[in-house]
C-alpha cells in the first residue's frame, strides 16, 4: 500500500513550534487543495494543538516525503524547523500510526477523548472535497472502527487525567444530578475555564464566574450563558453555591477558615463541595475539618489522576491488539485488490478457449445440441476454476504482505499471458 505520511507533534516539537504550524479549518482546506494538485491522488490533513499530520497516496510513487514537509513550512511561512522535527511514515507504518492516533495511545494525554472526533472531522473534510478514493475511504473506515473499539472495549479513556475534569468527576460522586445545583468558579484562566466548561457539559443548573479582572469574568460567563459575581462581593455570597471551584493565581488564601465556617453556618447542613485547583492554594485546607464540606486540592486530585493514568496504561496492550486486528483486516482486503484482476484474466483465458472450441462445431450439430454443449462447457470451466479462485482469495486474505501476494499473482498471471506471434510459430 503506497501510503505515506508525516507528522510534527508533541514528541518532536515544542508547543510554540506546534502552534506556529497549526492549520485552521480554512487553512486546512486550502492546504488540501495544494497537496492534491501537487502530490497526492487522495489523502487527509489533521491539525490540533498537539499535532499537524499529512497523509496521502502519492501521484508519483517516487515522491519524497520531504517535499510535503517543505510545502507545509512554506505554506505557513515558518523557518527554523528541521527534518528532526518531523516523523515520516510509510505503508504499514503509516496505517499503524493513524490507528494509534485515533485510538488515543499516541496522544499527549493518554486516551484523549477529543482525538476521535477530530480525526473523524479531518476524514470527512477530505471526503467533502472529493479527496478520498476507495482505498483511502477504507483506511478511514478502519481507523474509525479501531478508535470506537478502543473506547468501548478497553479502559483507555476511563477516569479523569486533568485536574479540572478530575475535580468535576469527584463532584459527580457527591451530587448525583447537576440540573438543580449552582456552581461558582473563581478564576477565569485556563484551569478555571476548563472546569466551568466541564460543569456546563454536565448540565449544571446555574453557573457563576468571579475574577479579579471583571472583563475576563464577563467574557467567560457570556461564553457559558452564566452569571458574574463581582470579586469584592465574593465572601458574602459563598454560601449560595453548592459547588465552589477556585483556580486563581493569588499568593495566599482567598477563602480562609472563618469563611468556610460561615458557609457551613449559613447553609444549615446542606452539603458544599470546594475544589481548590490553584497553586498556591486558594482555600485554607482546614476546610476539610467541617461536616458537610467535601474539600479537595491539587494534591488529592493528583493522586486520583495518577491512579487513572495507571489504569489507562494497562489498557494499551489491549488497544494495540485491536489495532493489529483492524490492520490485518484492512491489508487482507487490500491484497484482494491484487488478485481480482488475476482471477479475471484466468477466467477470460479459459472462456476464450471454450468459445473457440464451441465455435468449431457450431455447424456440425443441431442448434439444440449446441445450446446444451455451451451450457455443459460453461459448467466444466466453472468447476475447473473454482478451487484455484478460492485458493487465490485465501492467499490474499492469509496475512501475507502485499509484495508476497503480488509475487504469487505475477507468476500465475504469466502462465495465462497470450502468446506472441513468434512464440506461437516456435511452438508449432
Secondary structure as a PSIPRED ss2 file (coil, helix, strand):
# PSIPRED VFORMAT (PSIPRED V4.0)

   1 X C   1.000  0.000  0.000
   2 X C   1.000  0.000  0.000
   3 X E   0.000  0.000  1.000
   4 X E   0.000  0.000  1.000
   5 X E   0.000  0.000  1.000
   6 X E   0.000  0.000  1.000
   7 X E   0.000  0.000  1.000
   8 X E   0.000  0.000  1.000
   9 X E   0.000  0.000  1.000
  10 X C   1.000  0.000  0.000
  11 X C   1.000  0.000  0.000
  12 X C   1.000  0.000  0.000
  13 X C   1.000  0.000  0.000
  14 X C   1.000  0.000  0.000
  15 X H   0.000  1.000  0.000
  16 X H   0.000  1.000  0.000
  17 X H   0.000  1.000  0.000
  18 X H   0.000  1.000  0.000
  19 X H   0.000  1.000  0.000
  20 X H   0.000  1.000  0.000
  21 X H   0.000  1.000  0.000
  22 X C   1.000  0.000  0.000
  23 X C   1.000  0.000  0.000
  24 X C   1.000  0.000  0.000
  25 X H   0.000  1.000  0.000
  26 X H   0.000  1.000  0.000
  27 X H   0.000  1.000  0.000
  28 X H   0.000  1.000  0.000
  29 X H   0.000  1.000  0.000
  30 X H   0.000  1.000  0.000
  31 X H   0.000  1.000  0.000
  32 X H   0.000  1.000  0.000
  33 X H   0.000  1.000  0.000
  34 X H   0.000  1.000  0.000
  35 X H   0.000  1.000  0.000
  36 X H   0.000  1.000  0.000
  37 X H   0.000  1.000  0.000
  38 X H   0.000  1.000  0.000
  39 X C   1.000  0.000  0.000
  40 X E   0.000  0.000  1.000
  41 X E   0.000  0.000  1.000
  42 X E   0.000  0.000  1.000
  43 X E   0.000  0.000  1.000
  44 X E   0.000  0.000  1.000
  45 X E   0.000  0.000  1.000
  46 X E   0.000  0.000  1.000
  47 X E   0.000  0.000  1.000
  48 X C   1.000  0.000  0.000
  49 X C   1.000  0.000  0.000
  50 X C   1.000  0.000  0.000
  51 X E   0.000  0.000  1.000
  52 X E   0.000  0.000  1.000
  53 X E   0.000  0.000  1.000
  54 X E   0.000  0.000  1.000
  55 X E   0.000  0.000  1.000
  56 X E   0.000  0.000  1.000
  57 X E   0.000  0.000  1.000
  58 X E   0.000  0.000  1.000
  59 X C   1.000  0.000  0.000
  60 X C   1.000  0.000  0.000
  61 X C   1.000  0.000  0.000
  62 X C   1.000  0.000  0.000
  63 X C   1.000  0.000  0.000
  64 X C   1.000  0.000  0.000
  65 X H   0.000  1.000  0.000
  66 X H   0.000  1.000  0.000
  67 X H   0.000  1.000  0.000
  68 X H   0.000  1.000  0.000
  69 X H   0.000  1.000  0.000
  70 X H   0.000  1.000  0.000
  71 X H   0.000  1.000  0.000
  72 X H   0.000  1.000  0.000
  73 X H   0.000  1.000  0.000
  74 X H   0.000  1.000  0.000
  75 X H   0.000  1.000  0.000
  76 X H   0.000  1.000  0.000
  77 X C   1.000  0.000  0.000
  78 X C   1.000  0.000  0.000
  79 X C   1.000  0.000  0.000
  80 X C   1.000  0.000  0.000
  81 X C   1.000  0.000  0.000
  82 X C   1.000  0.000  0.000
  83 X H   0.000  1.000  0.000
  84 X H   0.000  1.000  0.000
  85 X H   0.000  1.000  0.000
  86 X C   1.000  0.000  0.000
  87 X E   0.000  0.000  1.000
  88 X E   0.000  0.000  1.000
  89 X E   0.000  0.000  1.000
  90 X E   0.000  0.000  1.000
  91 X H   0.000  1.000  0.000
  92 X H   0.000  1.000  0.000
  93 X H   0.000  1.000  0.000
  94 X H   0.000  1.000  0.000
  95 X H   0.000  1.000  0.000
  96 X H   0.000  1.000  0.000
  97 X H   0.000  1.000  0.000
  98 X H   0.000  1.000  0.000
  99 X H   0.000  1.000  0.000
 100 X H   0.000  1.000  0.000
 101 X H   0.000  1.000  0.000
 102 X H   0.000  1.000  0.000
 103 X C   1.000  0.000  0.000
 104 X C   1.000  0.000  0.000
 105 X C   1.000  0.000  0.000
 106 X C   1.000  0.000  0.000
 107 X C   1.000  0.000  0.000
 108 X C   1.000  0.000  0.000
 109 X C   1.000  0.000  0.000
 110 X C   1.000  0.000  0.000
 111 X C   1.000  0.000  0.000
 112 X C   1.000  0.000  0.000
 113 X C   1.000  0.000  0.000
 114 X C   1.000  0.000  0.000
 115 X H   0.000  1.000  0.000
 116 X H   0.000  1.000  0.000
 117 X H   0.000  1.000  0.000
 118 X H   0.000  1.000  0.000
 119 X H   0.000  1.000  0.000
 120 X H   0.000  1.000  0.000
 121 X H   0.000  1.000  0.000
 122 X H   0.000  1.000  0.000
 123 X H   0.000  1.000  0.000
 124 X H   0.000  1.000  0.000
 125 X H   0.000  1.000  0.000
 126 X H   0.000  1.000  0.000
 127 X H   0.000  1.000  0.000
 128 X H   0.000  1.000  0.000
 129 X C   1.000  0.000  0.000
 130 X C   1.000  0.000  0.000
 131 X C   1.000  0.000  0.000
 132 X C   1.000  0.000  0.000
 133 X C   1.000  0.000  0.000
 134 X H   0.000  1.000  0.000
 135 X H   0.000  1.000  0.000
 136 X H   0.000  1.000  0.000
 137 X H   0.000  1.000  0.000
 138 X H   0.000  1.000  0.000
 139 X H   0.000  1.000  0.000
 140 X H   0.000  1.000  0.000
 141 X H   0.000  1.000  0.000
 142 X H   0.000  1.000  0.000
 143 X H   0.000  1.000  0.000
 144 X H   0.000  1.000  0.000
 145 X H   0.000  1.000  0.000
 146 X H   0.000  1.000  0.000
 147 X H   0.000  1.000  0.000
 148 X H   0.000  1.000  0.000
 149 X H   0.000  1.000  0.000
 150 X H   0.000  1.000  0.000
 151 X H   0.000  1.000  0.000
 152 X H   0.000  1.000  0.000
 153 X H   0.000  1.000  0.000
 154 X C   1.000  0.000  0.000
 155 X C   1.000  0.000  0.000
 156 X C   1.000  0.000  0.000
 157 X C   1.000  0.000  0.000
 158 X C   1.000  0.000  0.000
 159 X C   1.000  0.000  0.000
 160 X C   1.000  0.000  0.000
 161 X C   1.000  0.000  0.000
 162 X C   1.000  0.000  0.000
 163 X H   0.000  1.000  0.000
 164 X H   0.000  1.000  0.000
 165 X H   0.000  1.000  0.000
 166 X H   0.000  1.000  0.000
 167 X H   0.000  1.000  0.000
 168 X H   0.000  1.000  0.000
 169 X H   0.000  1.000  0.000
 170 X H   0.000  1.000  0.000
 171 X H   0.000  1.000  0.000
 172 X H   0.000  1.000  0.000
 173 X H   0.000  1.000  0.000
 174 X H   0.000  1.000  0.000
 175 X C   1.000  0.000  0.000
 176 X C   1.000  0.000  0.000
 177 X C   1.000  0.000  0.000
 178 X C   1.000  0.000  0.000
 179 X C   1.000  0.000  0.000
 180 X C   1.000  0.000  0.000
 181 X C   1.000  0.000  0.000
 182 X E   0.000  0.000  1.000
 183 X E   0.000  0.000  1.000
 184 X E   0.000  0.000  1.000
 185 X E   0.000  0.000  1.000
 186 X E   0.000  0.000  1.000
 187 X C   1.000  0.000  0.000
 188 X C   1.000  0.000  0.000
 189 X C   1.000  0.000  0.000
 190 X H   0.000  1.000  0.000
 191 X H   0.000  1.000  0.000
 192 X H   0.000  1.000  0.000
 193 X H   0.000  1.000  0.000
 194 X H   0.000  1.000  0.000
 195 X H   0.000  1.000  0.000
 196 X H   0.000  1.000  0.000
 197 X H   0.000  1.000  0.000
 198 X H   0.000  1.000  0.000
 199 X H   0.000  1.000  0.000
 200 X H   0.000  1.000  0.000
 201 X H   0.000  1.000  0.000
 202 X C   1.000  0.000  0.000
 203 X C   1.000  0.000  0.000
 204 X C   1.000  0.000  0.000
 205 X C   1.000  0.000  0.000
 206 X E   0.000  0.000  1.000
 207 X E   0.000  0.000  1.000
 208 X E   0.000  0.000  1.000
 209 X E   0.000  0.000  1.000
 210 X E   0.000  0.000  1.000
 211 X C   1.000  0.000  0.000
 212 X C   1.000  0.000  0.000
 213 X C   1.000  0.000  0.000
 214 X H   0.000  1.000  0.000
 215 X H   0.000  1.000  0.000
 216 X H   0.000  1.000  0.000
 217 X H   0.000  1.000  0.000
 218 X H   0.000  1.000  0.000
 219 X H   0.000  1.000  0.000
 220 X H   0.000  1.000  0.000
 221 X H   0.000  1.000  0.000
 222 X H   0.000  1.000  0.000
 223 X H   0.000  1.000  0.000
 224 X H   0.000  1.000  0.000
 225 X C   1.000  0.000  0.000
 226 X C   1.000  0.000  0.000
 227 X E   0.000  0.000  1.000
 228 X E   0.000  0.000  1.000
 229 X C   1.000  0.000  0.000
 230 X C   1.000  0.000  0.000
 231 X H   0.000  1.000  0.000
 232 X H   0.000  1.000  0.000
 233 X H   0.000  1.000  0.000
 234 X C   1.000  0.000  0.000
 235 X H   0.000  1.000  0.000
 236 X H   0.000  1.000  0.000
 237 X H   0.000  1.000  0.000
 238 X H   0.000  1.000  0.000
 239 X H   0.000  1.000  0.000
 240 X H   0.000  1.000  0.000
 241 X C   1.000  0.000  0.000
 242 X C   1.000  0.000  0.000
 243 X E   0.000  0.000  1.000
 244 X E   0.000  0.000  1.000
 245 X E   0.000  0.000  1.000
 246 X E   0.000  0.000  1.000
 247 X C   1.000  0.000  0.000
 248 X C   1.000  0.000  0.000
 249 X C   1.000  0.000  0.000
 250 X C   1.000  0.000  0.000
 251 X C   1.000  0.000  0.000
 252 X C   1.000  0.000  0.000
 253 X C   1.000  0.000  0.000
 254 X C   1.000  0.000  0.000
 255 X E   0.000  0.000  1.000
 256 X C   1.000  0.000  0.000
 257 X H   0.000  1.000  0.000
 258 X H   0.000  1.000  0.000
 259 X H   0.000  1.000  0.000
 260 X H   0.000  1.000  0.000
 261 X H   0.000  1.000  0.000
 262 X H   0.000  1.000  0.000
 263 X H   0.000  1.000  0.000
 264 X H   0.000  1.000  0.000
 265 X H   0.000  1.000  0.000
 266 X H   0.000  1.000  0.000
 267 X H   0.000  1.000  0.000
 268 X C   1.000  0.000  0.000
 269 X C   1.000  0.000  0.000
 270 X C   1.000  0.000  0.000
 271 X C   1.000  0.000  0.000
 272 X E   0.000  0.000  1.000
 273 X E   0.000  0.000  1.000
 274 X E   0.000  0.000  1.000
 275 X E   0.000  0.000  1.000
 276 X E   0.000  0.000  1.000
 277 X C   1.000  0.000  0.000
 278 X C   1.000  0.000  0.000
 279 X C   1.000  0.000  0.000
 280 X C   1.000  0.000  0.000
 281 X C   1.000  0.000  0.000
 282 X C   1.000  0.000  0.000
 283 X E   0.000  0.000  1.000
 284 X C   1.000  0.000  0.000
 285 X H   0.000  1.000  0.000
 286 X H   0.000  1.000  0.000
 287 X H   0.000  1.000  0.000
 288 X H   0.000  1.000  0.000
 289 X H   0.000  1.000  0.000
 290 X C   1.000  0.000  0.000
 291 X C   1.000  0.000  0.000
 292 X C   1.000  0.000  0.000
 293 X E   0.000  0.000  1.000
 294 X E   0.000  0.000  1.000
 295 X E   0.000  0.000  1.000
 296 X E   0.000  0.000  1.000
 297 X C   1.000  0.000  0.000
 298 X H   0.000  1.000  0.000
 299 X H   0.000  1.000  0.000
 300 X H   0.000  1.000  0.000
 301 X H   0.000  1.000  0.000
 302 X H   0.000  1.000  0.000
 303 X H   0.000  1.000  0.000
 304 X H   0.000  1.000  0.000
 305 X H   0.000  1.000  0.000
 306 X H   0.000  1.000  0.000
 307 X H   0.000  1.000  0.000
 308 X H   0.000  1.000  0.000
 309 X H   0.000  1.000  0.000
 310 X H   0.000  1.000  0.000
 311 X H   0.000  1.000  0.000
 312 X H   0.000  1.000  0.000
 313 X H   0.000  1.000  0.000
 314 X H   0.000  1.000  0.000
 315 X H   0.000  1.000  0.000
 316 X H   0.000  1.000  0.000
 317 X H   0.000  1.000  0.000
 318 X H   0.000  1.000  0.000
 319 X H   0.000  1.000  0.000
 320 X H   0.000  1.000  0.000
 321 X H   0.000  1.000  0.000
 322 X H   0.000  1.000  0.000
 323 X H   0.000  1.000  0.000
 324 X H   0.000  1.000  0.000
 325 X H   0.000  1.000  0.000
 326 X H   0.000  1.000  0.000
 327 X H   0.000  1.000  0.000
 328 X H   0.000  1.000  0.000
 329 X H   0.000  1.000  0.000
 330 X H   0.000  1.000  0.000
 331 X H   0.000  1.000  0.000
 332 X H   0.000  1.000  0.000
 333 X H   0.000  1.000  0.000
 334 X H   0.000  1.000  0.000
 335 X H   0.000  1.000  0.000
 336 X H   0.000  1.000  0.000
 337 X H   0.000  1.000  0.000
 338 X H   0.000  1.000  0.000
 339 X H   0.000  1.000  0.000
 340 X H   0.000  1.000  0.000
 341 X H   0.000  1.000  0.000
 342 X H   0.000  1.000  0.000
 343 X H   0.000  1.000  0.000
 344 X H   0.000  1.000  0.000
 345 X H   0.000  1.000  0.000
 346 X H   0.000  1.000  0.000
 347 X H   0.000  1.000  0.000
 348 X H   0.000  1.000  0.000
 349 X H   0.000  1.000  0.000
 350 X H   0.000  1.000  0.000
 351 X H   0.000  1.000  0.000
 352 X H   0.000  1.000  0.000
 353 X H   0.000  1.000  0.000
 354 X H   0.000  1.000  0.000
 355 X H   0.000  1.000  0.000
 356 X H   0.000  1.000  0.000
 357 X H   0.000  1.000  0.000
 358 X H   0.000  1.000  0.000
 359 X H   0.000  1.000  0.000
 360 X H   0.000  1.000  0.000
 361 X C   1.000  0.000  0.000
 362 X C   1.000  0.000  0.000
 363 X C   1.000  0.000  0.000
 364 X C   1.000  0.000  0.000
 365 X C   1.000  0.000  0.000
 366 X C   1.000  0.000  0.000
 367 X H   0.000  1.000  0.000
 368 X H   0.000  1.000  0.000
 369 X H   0.000  1.000  0.000
 370 X H   0.000  1.000  0.000
 371 X H   0.000  1.000  0.000
 372 X H   0.000  1.000  0.000
 373 X H   0.000  1.000  0.000
 374 X H   0.000  1.000  0.000
 375 X H   0.000  1.000  0.000
 376 X H   0.000  1.000  0.000
 377 X H   0.000  1.000  0.000
 378 X H   0.000  1.000  0.000
 379 X H   0.000  1.000  0.000
 380 X H   0.000  1.000  0.000
 381 X H   0.000  1.000  0.000
 382 X H   0.000  1.000  0.000
 383 X H   0.000  1.000  0.000
 384 X H   0.000  1.000  0.000
 385 X H   0.000  1.000  0.000
 386 X H   0.000  1.000  0.000
 387 X H   0.000  1.000  0.000
 388 X H   0.000  1.000  0.000
 389 X H   0.000  1.000  0.000
 390 X H   0.000  1.000  0.000
 391 X H   0.000  1.000  0.000
 392 X H   0.000  1.000  0.000
 393 X H   0.000  1.000  0.000
 394 X H   0.000  1.000  0.000
 395 X H   0.000  1.000  0.000
 396 X H   0.000  1.000  0.000
 397 X C   1.000  0.000  0.000
 398 X C   1.000  0.000  0.000
 399 X C   1.000  0.000  0.000
 400 X C   1.000  0.000  0.000
 401 X C   1.000  0.000  0.000
 402 X H   0.000  1.000  0.000
 403 X H   0.000  1.000  0.000
 404 X H   0.000  1.000  0.000
 405 X H   0.000  1.000  0.000
 406 X H   0.000  1.000  0.000
 407 X H   0.000  1.000  0.000
 408 X H   0.000  1.000  0.000
 409 X H   0.000  1.000  0.000
 410 X H   0.000  1.000  0.000
 411 X H   0.000  1.000  0.000
 412 X H   0.000  1.000  0.000
 413 X H   0.000  1.000  0.000
 414 X H   0.000  1.000  0.000
 415 X H   0.000  1.000  0.000
 416 X C   1.000  0.000  0.000
 417 X C   1.000  0.000  0.000
 418 X C   1.000  0.000  0.000
 419 X C   1.000  0.000  0.000
 420 X C   1.000  0.000  0.000
 421 X H   0.000  1.000  0.000
 422 X H   0.000  1.000  0.000
 423 X H   0.000  1.000  0.000
 424 X H   0.000  1.000  0.000
 425 X H   0.000  1.000  0.000
 426 X H   0.000  1.000  0.000
 427 X H   0.000  1.000  0.000
 428 X C   1.000  0.000  0.000
